[in-house]
C-alpha cells in the first residue's frame, strides 16, 4: 500500500466563509493605511505591504478551494494556477512574518549596526527575491503533482513526498524557530530597558504585549497545519492506510485555522507598526546603555524606527 492509493473518501472540509467575509475588508483597509496613511517609508511598512499582498492572493484562492473541497476537480490548468497561488502566498506570509521578527530583533538588539543593516530598499529587495524564488517553486509544483495525483488539492497517493518534508522544514519549522528566538530576545531586551527607564515602562509593556501576541498568533495559526502535514508524511512512510482518512480530515481542519491568519495579520501588524512608531525614544535609551558599557565612551547617536 505504500506506493499505491487508498480508496477511502477524502473528507469534506468545513471551510469557514467567515475568513473571506472578514479577510477582504480587513486587508483592503490595512493596504490603504500602509500605502496612503503612513507618512514615512520604513522597513516594517515595506514588509507589511508585501504581507498584505500575499494574504490578498490567498483570499483570492479561497473560493476555489471551497469548490475543490466539495467536488473532485481534475488536475487541469485552473487547478495548477490556484495551487501556484496557494503554494506561493502562504509560505510568503510565513517568511515575511519571519523577516519582520528578524528586522525587529536587529533594531532593538543592535541599534548601532541597524542603520547599516536595515533600510526600506534592502527590505524591498529581500521581498522581491523571495517572491521570485517562491514563484519558481510554485511553477515546479504542478509538474510534480501531475505525475502522481489526479484530483486537485488532494494527495491520494500514499508514496512519501520528501519534497513535502523539505517544504515543511524550510517553509515553517525553521522560520518558527527564528521567530521564537527573535521575539524572546527582543522581549528580554525590552524588559531590561524597563528597569533602566521606569518612565517608559507603560510604553515598553505595550510593545512586549504586541510582540507576544504576534508570536502567539503565528504559532497557533500555522503550527497545527504543519504538524498535521508532518503526520501525513509519517502515515505515508508507515503505509498506514487505515489512518489516512483521519489525518486528511485533520489537515483540512487545520488548514482553516492557518487560512484565518490572513485576517489576523491585519490586526496584529497594524497595531505593531502604530505602537513602534510611537517610541523612538527607546532607541536612544538602548544606545545610552551601550555607551555606558563601552570602554571608549564615544558619543554616537543613531536612531532607528519601525
C-alpha positions, 0 to 999 in steps of 0.5 A: 500500500505504500506506493499505491492509493487508498480508496477511502473518501477524502473528507469534506472540509468545513471551510469557514466563509467567515475568513473571506467575509472578514479577510477582504475588508480587513486587508483592503483597509490595512493596504490603504493605511500602509500605502496612503496613511503612513507618512514615512517609508520604513522597513516594517511598512515595506514588509507589511505591504508585501504581507498584505499582498500575499494574504490578498492572493490567498483570499483570492484562492479561497473560493476555489478551494471551497469548490475543490473541497466539495467536488473532485476537480481534475488536475487541469490548468485552473487547478495548477494556477490556484495551487501556484497561488496557494503554494506561493502566498502562504509560505510568503506570509510565513517568511515575511512574518519571519523577516519582520521578527528578524528586522525587529530583533536587529533594531532593538538588539543592535541599534548601532549596526541597524542603520547599516543593516536595515533600510526600506530598499534592502527590505524591498529587495529581500521581498522581491527575491523571495517572491521570485524564488517562491514563484519558481517553486510554485511553477515546479509544483504542478509538474510534480503533482501531475505525475502522481495525483489526479484530483486537485488539492488532494494527495491520494497517493500514499508514496512519501513526498520528501519534497513535502518534508523539505517544504515543511522544514524550510517553509515553517519549522525553521522560520518558527524557530527564528521567530521564537528566538527573535521575539524572546530576545527582543522581549528580554531586551525590552524588559531590561530597558524597563528597569533602566527607564521606569518612565517608559515602562507603560510604553515598553509593556505595550510593545512586549504585549504586541510582540507576544501576541504576534508570536502567539498568533503565528504559532497557533495559526500555522503550527497545527497545519504543519504538524498535521502535514508532518503526520501525513508524511509519517502515515505515508512512510508507515503505509498506514492506510487505515489512518489516512482518512483521519489525518486528511480530515485533520489537515483540512481542519487545520488548514482553516485555522492557518487560512484565518491568519490572513485576517489576523495579520491585519490586526496584529501588524497594524497595531505593531507598526502604530505602537513602534512608531510611537517610541523612538525614544527607546532607541536612544535609551538602548544606545545610552546603555551601550555607551555606558558599557563601552570602554571608549565612551564615544558619543554616537547617536543613531536612531532607528524606527519601525 
